[in-house]
Structure formats: C-alpha cells, structure tokens
Amino acid sequence: MKKTLKILVITLITVLTTALTLSMCACTEKEKEPEAATTLRFSAPEGTPALAILRLPKDNQSLVGKNINYEIVSPSNIAAEMSAKKSDLVIMPVNAGATLIKQGADYKLASIAVDGSLYMVGRKEQAGEIAVEDILGKKIACIGKKGVPGLVFSYVMAKNNVTVKEDGDVSAENREVLVQYVADGTQARTLLLNPEAGVDFAVVGEPAATNFMNAAPLKLNAKMNMQAAYKAACNNAAETYPQAGLFVKTALASDSNFMTALFSALEASKNWITANPTEVDAFAKANLYESAAFPAASLTNCAVNAKRIDESGKSEVITFLKNVAPKNANGDVNDWDSLKETLFY
C-alpha cells in the first residue's frame, strides 16, 4: 500500500512539474514574440504635394520599425485627413493646417513640403508674360478659394488695387476682375476649354500650369509667375511663400529616430527627381496615382522642398499667414504670433 501511494505521489509530482515546465516555456515563447509593427497613414493631395513623397511608397514602406500606408487623395478631401485624425502624417496647404492646429488639432508643422508653385496661365493677343493690366475686366478661374492659391491670388490683387468679384459685371476702368473658384486644376481646365464660360485666365499649381501651356486644345500663350507677383506685392520681402506643409501628429513628431529617417527618405526622393527628370512622370503614374502628369519641364517650378523646418522657415510661415490671412472667417484678427509655440515641430 505504501509502495502504491509512493508511486502515486511521484507520478503526481512528475505531472505537475511537466505542466509547470510547459507553462513556463509557453510564457517564454510568448514573451519572445515580437510586437505587431505600428502602421501609419501618410496622405498627400494629388499634384505637387504628392510629388514631394514620390519615391517613398516604393522605397520606404516602413521606417524604423513602423509600417506606412501612403494615400494620394483629392485636394478637396485633404483637410479631413487632419481634422478627422485619419492620417499620422499629412501634406496640405500651410494655412489650412495651421488653422486646424489653432483650433486644437494635435499636430506639428515639421516641414515646408512645397514652396510657391502657382502660375496664372491664359490667352492674350500678344504672347508672353501676363501683367495685372491684362486681366482687368476679365474672368479668372482660381483653384483653392480658402487655400493658399486663393489667398495668394487675393493678396496680389489687393496689393495692386484690383477688386475681386465673384458675381456681377466687372470693368477694366474700375480695376475689377471676376473670379470663379474651383476645386482643382481639372475644373479650371474645363472652364478654359468652354467658350461659354468666358474664362480667359486660370490660377493653378504646377505641374498643371505646364500641362495647360503645352496642351494644344487650350491654345494658351501667356503666363504670370505668382511667386514673383507675391514678392512684388510684399515689397520684395520674400522670394516665395510656403505653399504646402508636412504636418505630423505630435506624439510621432517627438520620435527623433523616426523623424530623422523620414527626412532622410524625403531628401533621397527629392535628389532622385533632380537626377532623373525624364523618369519622374512614368514613376509617378506607376507608384502614386494613374492620372499623375509630371513633365520634366515642370519639375523645377514644382518647388519641392521637404527639408526639416528651421527658425527662418518658422518666421517665413508666420509672416506669410499674417499677410494672406490676417483675419478669420468671422472677421476677427488672427493672432498668428501666439501660435509660434504650438505650431512647429
């Protein structure tokens, strides 16, 4: 009996020991399992902002252990990427992103992704540069009423004592122009092609401006560099202006290793564009979006920047916002200086 009991005790101990060992092994194996990699969303609107991340979707599907999904969206939908917190990184008009941060969005402006790349294109009797006098009494299509394009256009017109009207009659004698704001370059092109629309000029960004000038059906022969017009309007105080910014969620922006890797990737992409201008268009169609059109002749004017913002860049942003958006939609003064501590990376 004692011998039987002894055998049972030994058996029980063996079973318990084995179970405990297996449990510990399972726990150890579980601890060894790597954590699931973080997946980030990086969005940019079609056009030059998308060009700023040209090679990243192919070359940088992950950075320092973080997977990244790249999304190219319609310009009219880009603000929702930040306002709805859909994207961890988003390229969008500087004024729109700054306004959302002013309203409490938990993002930082890390870079000027694109400097000024706007042009007015159109038709006039004598081919060449468009002067302000050429557009008086005319109808103009302009992209981005509340974005940088619309703000720069309004600023330049105001500094040249031109009244911008959205309806009614206009006259050259009264220094007036009629403007029809549109969502994107495609709509501007449609108006230029339609004789009944009465549109002779359009304010669009690159590469649309170059594509418009080269498109036979449009028969455009004149162009105004809106960067030069802005420079003249602010008494030569700035060569250009910050058009699109790279905004990053605050928590992600505090990850120095990630941000260093990000700026390295952006610089490599920009350098590739400079070195391979004739390959950019095909690469963009294959890796960004099918309707992309980036002719080599447009690339310099696209003004991709994408460098880490420095103190001079911060001052440039604040000055620009003061110039083009001194008041908010309610007519109250925008205190952009108070945003310096929270706006920037």
C-alpha positions in Angstrom: 0.0 0.0 0.0 2.8 2.4 0.9 4.6 1.5 -2.2 1.5 2.2 -4.3 1.0 5.6 -2.5 4.6 6.4 -3.1 4.2 5.7 -6.8 1.1 7.9 -7.0 2.9 10.8 -5.3 5.9 10.5 -7.6 3.6 10.4 -10.6 1.6 13.4 -9.4 4.8 15.4 -8.9 6.0 14.4 -12.3 2.8 15.5 -13.9 2.8 18.9 -12.1 6.4 19.5 -12.9 5.9 18.8 -16.6 2.8 21.1 -16.6 4.7 23.9 -14.9 7.6 23.5 -17.3 5.4 23.6 -20.3 3.6 26.6 -18.9 6.9 28.5 -18.4 8.1 27.5 -21.8 4.9 28.8 -23.4 5.2 32.0 -21.4 8.8 32.4 -22.5 7.9 31.8 -26.1 5.1 34.4 -25.8 7.5 36.9 -24.4 9.8 36.3 -27.3 7.1 37.0 -29.9 7.7 40.5 -31.4 5.1 43.1 -31.0 3.0 43.9 -34.1 4.6 46.8 -36.0 2.9 50.1 -35.9 1.1 51.1 -39.1 0.9 54.7 -40.0 -1.1 56.6 -42.6 0.7 59.2 -44.7 -1.6 61.2 -47.1 -1.0 63.9 -49.7 -3.2 65.5 -52.3 -2.7 65.0 -56.0 -0.3 67.3 -57.7 3.0 68.8 -56.4 2.4 67.8 -52.8 2.3 64.1 -53.9 5.5 64.7 -55.9 7.2 65.6 -52.5 6.8 61.9 -51.5 7.4 60.4 -54.9 9.7 57.5 -54.1 8.5 56.9 -50.5 5.6 54.5 -51.4 8.1 52.2 -53.2 11.3 52.7 -51.2 10.1 53.4 -47.7 7.1 51.1 -46.9 8.5 51.1 -43.3 10.7 53.4 -41.3 12.5 52.4 -38.1 10.0 49.5 -37.5 6.9 51.5 -38.4 4.9 50.4 -41.5 3.5 53.2 -43.6 0.5 53.2 -45.9 0.6 56.1 -48.4 -2.6 57.6 -49.7 -2.9 60.1 -52.5 -6.3 61.9 -52.2 -8.3 64.5 -53.9 -7.2 68.1 -52.9 -10.8 68.7 -51.8 -10.6 65.9 -49.2 -7.1 66.6 -47.8 -8.3 68.7 -44.8 -10.3 65.8 -43.4 -7.1 63.8 -43.1 -6.1 66.1 -40.3 -9.4 67.3 -38.9 -10.7 63.7 -38.5 -7.3 62.5 -37.4 -7.3 59.9 -40.2 -3.6 60.5 -41.1 -0.5 60.4 -38.9 1.4 62.4 -41.5 -0.3 64.7 -44.0 0.8 67.2 -46.6 -1.7 70.1 -47.0 -1.9 73.9 -47.5 0.0 75.7 -44.8 -2.8 78.0 -43.8 -5.4 75.1 -43.5 -3.1 73.0 -41.4 -2.1 76.0 -39.2 -5.8 76.9 -38.7 -6.6 73.3 -37.6 -3.8 73.4 -35.1 -5.0 76.8 -33.9 -8.4 75.1 -33.3 -6.7 72.3 -31.3 -5.6 69.6 -33.8 -2.7 67.7 -32.2 -0.2 68.0 -35.0 3.1 69.8 -35.7 4.3 71.6 -38.8 7.5 69.7 -39.5 8.5 70.9 -42.9 7.6 73.1 -45.9 6.9 70.3 -48.3 6.4 72.6 -51.3 7.4 76.3 -51.8 5.3 78.5 -54.0 4.4 76.8 -57.3 1.5 78.8 -58.6 1.0 80.3 -62.0 -1.7 82.2 -63.8 -2.0 81.0 -67.4 -4.2 82.1 -70.2 -4.7 83.8 -73.6 -4.0 87.3 -74.7 -3.3 89.0 -78.0 0.4 89.2 -77.6 2.0 86.0 -76.2 4.3 86.4 -73.2 4.1 87.5 -69.6 0.7 88.3 -68.1 0.6 91.7 -66.4 -2.1 92.8 -64.0 -3.4 95.2 -66.6 -4.0 92.3 -68.9 -6.6 90.7 -66.6 -8.6 93.8 -65.7 -12.2 93.3 -66.7 -11.6 89.6 -67.3 -12.9 86.4 -65.8 -10.4 84.1 -64.0 -10.7 80.6 -62.7 -8.8 80.0 -59.5 -8.2 76.9 -57.5 -8.4 76.7 -53.7 -10.6 79.6 -52.6 -9.8 79.1 -48.9 -6.4 77.5 -49.5 -3.0 79.0 -50.4 -3.8 79.6 -54.1 -6.9 81.6 -53.4 -5.2 83.6 -50.6 -2.2 84.4 -52.7 -4.4 85.5 -55.6 -6.5 87.8 -53.4 -3.4 89.2 -51.7 -1.7 90.0 -55.0 -4.9 91.6 -56.4 -5.4 93.7 -53.3 -1.8 95.0 -53.4 -2.4 96.0 -57.0 -5.6 97.8 -56.2 -7.7 95.3 -58.0 -11.2 94.5 -56.8 -12.0 90.8 -56.9 -15.7 90.0 -57.5 -17.4 86.6 -57.6 -20.5 87.7 -59.5 -21.9 90.7 -61.4 -20.3 92.8 -64.1 -16.7 93.9 -64.0 -14.8 96.6 -65.9 -11.1 97.4 -66.6 -11.8 101.0 -65.9 -12.8 100.2 -62.3 -9.8 97.8 -61.9 -12.1 94.8 -61.4 -11.8 91.1 -62.1 -14.4 88.4 -62.0 -13.2 85.1 -60.3 -14.7 81.7 -60.3 -13.2 79.5 -57.6 -12.8 75.8 -58.5 -11.7 72.7 -56.5 -8.8 71.7 -58.7 -6.9 72.0 -62.0 -9.3 69.7 -63.8 -12.2 72.0 -63.3 -10.1 75.0 -64.2 -9.1 73.3 -67.5 -12.8 72.6 -68.2 -13.7 76.2 -67.9 -10.8 77.3 -70.1 -12.0 74.9 -72.8 -15.6 76.0 -72.7 -16.1 79.3 -74.7 -19.5 79.9 -73.0 -17.7 80.0 -69.6 -15.9 83.2 -70.6 -12.8 82.3 -68.7 -9.5 83.7 -70.2 -7.1 83.0 -67.3 -6.7 80.4 -64.6 -4.6 80.3 -61.4 -3.3 76.7 -61.0 -0.3 75.0 -59.5 2.4 73.1 -61.2 2.5 70.7 -62.9 -1.0 71.7 -64.2 0.4 75.1 -65.4 3.0 73.5 -67.6 0.5 70.8 -68.8 -2.0 73.6 -69.7 0.5 75.6 -71.6 1.6 72.5 -73.6 -2.0 71.3 -74.3 -2.9 72.1 -77.9 -6.7 72.4 -77.4 -6.3 75.1 -74.8 -4.2 77.4 -77.1 -2.7 79.3 -74.1 0.1 81.7 -74.8 0.6 83.7 -71.6 1.8 83.2 -68.1 2.2 85.0 -64.8 4.6 83.7 -62.1 2.6 84.1 -58.9 5.7 83.8 -56.8 7.2 86.9 -58.5 3.9 88.6 -58.1 3.8 87.8 -54.4 7.4 89.0 -54.0 6.5 92.4 -55.6 3.3 92.6 -53.6 5.2 92.3 -50.3 7.8 94.8 -51.4 10.4 92.2 -52.1 10.4 91.0 -48.5 10.2 87.3 -49.6 11.4 85.4 -52.7 8.5 82.9 -52.4 6.0 81.6 -49.8 5.3 78.3 -48.0 2.6 76.6 -50.0 2.2 73.1 -48.6 3.3 71.9 -45.2 4.1 68.4 -43.8 2.1 68.0 -40.6 2.9 65.2 -38.2 0.9 64.0 -35.2 2.6 65.4 -32.1 3.4 62.1 -30.5 5.0 60.8 -33.7 6.9 64.1 -34.2 8.6 63.5 -30.8 10.1 60.3 -32.1 13.5 61.6 -33.1 14.7 58.4 -34.7 11.6 58.2 -36.9 11.8 61.9 -37.9 15.5 61.6 -38.8 14.7 58.6 -41.0 11.7 60.4 -42.6 13.7 63.5 -43.6 16.4 61.3 -45.0 13.8 59.5 -47.1 12.3 62.8 -48.3 15.7 64.1 -49.3 16.6 61.0 -51.2 13.3 61.2 -53.1 14.0 64.9 -54.0 17.5 64.1 -55.1 16.2 61.3 -57.4 13.8 63.7 -59.0 16.6 66.2 -59.7 18.8 63.5 -61.2 16.1 61.7 -63.2 13.7 64.3 -64.5 12.6 62.3 -67.6 11.7 59.3 -65.5 9.5 61.1 -62.9 6.3 61.0 -64.9 6.3 57.3 -65.5 7.4 56.5 -62.0 4.6 58.7 -60.6 1.9 57.0 -62.7 3.1 53.6 -61.5 3.6 54.4 -57.8 1.5 57.4 -56.9 -1.7 57.6 -59.0 -2.5 56.7 -62.6 -3.5 60.1 -63.7 -0.3 61.8 -62.5 1.3 64.0 -65.1 4.7 65.5 -64.2 6.5 66.6 -67.4 10.2 67.2 -67.0 9.8 70.9 -67.9 7.5 71.4 -64.8 9.7 69.9 -62.1 11.8 72.9 -61.2 8.7 75.0 -60.9 7.1 72.4 -58.7 9.4 73.7 -56.0 9.6 70.6 -53.8 11.3 71.4 -50.5 10.7 68.8 -47.8 13.5 70.0 -45.5 13.2 70.0 -41.7 11.8 73.4 -40.8 14.3 75.8 -39.2 14.0 79.1 -37.5 14.0 81.1 -40.7 11.3 78.8 -42.1 9.2 79.3 -39.0 9.4 83.1 -39.4 8.5 82.8 -43.1 5.4 80.8 -42.2 4.2 83.3 -39.6 4.9 86.3 -41.9 3.0 84.6 -44.8 0.0 83.8 -42.6 -0.1 87.4 -41.4 0.0 88.7 -45.0 -2.6 86.4 -46.6 -4.9 85.5 -43.7 -4.9 88.4 -41.2 -8.5 87.7 -40.2 -10.6 84.5 -39.8 -13.9 83.7 -41.4 -15.7 85.7 -38.7 -13.7 88.8 -39.5 -11.7 88.6 -36.2 -7.9 89.2 -36.2 -5.8 86.0 -36.4 -3.2 86.2 -33.7 -0.7 84.1 -35.6 2.2 85.1 -33.3 0.5 83.3 -30.4 0.7 80.1 -32.4 4.5 80.0 -32.6 4.9 77.8 -29.5 2.4 75.2 -30.6 2.5 75.2 -34.4 6.0 74.0 -35.1 7.9 70.7 -34.7 
